[in-house]
């Protein structure tokens, strides 16, 4: 089992920045992909960014150039640096760990990000 705990959400004005953190604990198998997803009220959950265990990152078009995903010194921490935030970035942000070889797909409980105009 893998447990994921997010932190770093909050309320910020448009143009501001936030840094989200996700700490994974338990049986963390490699290779894996960790990522951030978000869900706004009344909308489906959508992918924001992912990073592989070899540090290959990918981003949704809506956040390219503004958000940066990175791993910590170990493979158990992932960050999302969010700059130039917009009101449309308002959502609950969820951390995900996917390890298909090990049939693992774990989610955190989510952290709220609110951007005021």
SULVEN-V646851 format. One record per backbone hydrogen bond with DSSP energy under -1.0 kcal/mol. CO is the residue of the C=O (numbers start at 1). NH is the residue of the N-H. E is the energy in kcal/mol with one decimal. If there is no record, write none. Layout:
BEGIN
co=CO nh=NH e=E
co=CO nh=NH e=E
END
This chain:
BEGIN
co=1 nh=27 e=-2.1
co=3 nh=25 e=-2.4
co=5 nh=23 e=-2.3
co=7 nh=21 e=-2.7
co=10 nh=114 e=-2.8
co=12 nh=116 e=-2.4
co=13 nh=16 e=-2.3
co=16 nh=85 e=-2.3
co=18 nh=82 e=-3.3
co=20 nh=80 e=-2.2
co=21 nh=7 e=-2.1
co=22 nh=78 e=-2.1
co=23 nh=5 e=-1.9
co=25 nh=3 e=-2.7
co=26 nh=28 e=-1.2
co=32 nh=53 e=-1.2
co=33 nh=98 e=-3.0
co=34 nh=51 e=-2.8
co=35 nh=96 e=-2.5
co=36 nh=48 e=-2.8
co=36 nh=49 e=-1.7
co=37 nh=94 e=-3.1
co=38 nh=46 e=-3.0
co=39 nh=92 e=-2.3
co=40 nh=43 e=-2.2
co=46 nh=38 e=-2.6
co=48 nh=60 e=-2.5
co=49 nh=36 e=-3.0
co=50 nh=58 e=-2.2
co=51 nh=34 e=-2.5
co=52 nh=55 e=-2.0
co=56 nh=52 e=-2.2
co=58 nh=50 e=-2.1
co=60 nh=63 e=-1.6
co=63 nh=66 e=-2.3
co=63 nh=67 e=-2.3
co=66 nh=83 e=-2.0
co=68 nh=81 e=-3.0
co=70 nh=79 e=-3.2
co=76 nh=24 e=-3.6
co=77 nh=72 e=-2.2
co=78 nh=22 e=-1.8
co=79 nh=70 e=-1.7
co=80 nh=20 e=-2.6
co=81 nh=68 e=-2.3
co=82 nh=18 e=-2.1
co=85 nh=15 e=-3.1
co=86 nh=89 e=-2.2
co=87 nh=90 e=-1.8
co=91 nh=113 e=-2.7
co=92 nh=39 e=-2.1
co=93 nh=111 e=-2.0
co=94 nh=37 e=-2.7
co=95 nh=108 e=-2.1
co=96 nh=35 e=-2.5
co=97 nh=106 e=-2.5
co=98 nh=33 e=-2.8
co=99 nh=102 e=-1.1
co=99 nh=104 e=-2.3
co=100 nh=103 e=-1.1
co=104 nh=99 e=-2.5
co=106 nh=97 e=-2.2
co=111 nh=93 e=-3.1
co=113 nh=91 e=-2.1
co=114 nh=12 e=-2.5
co=116 nh=14 e=-2.5
END
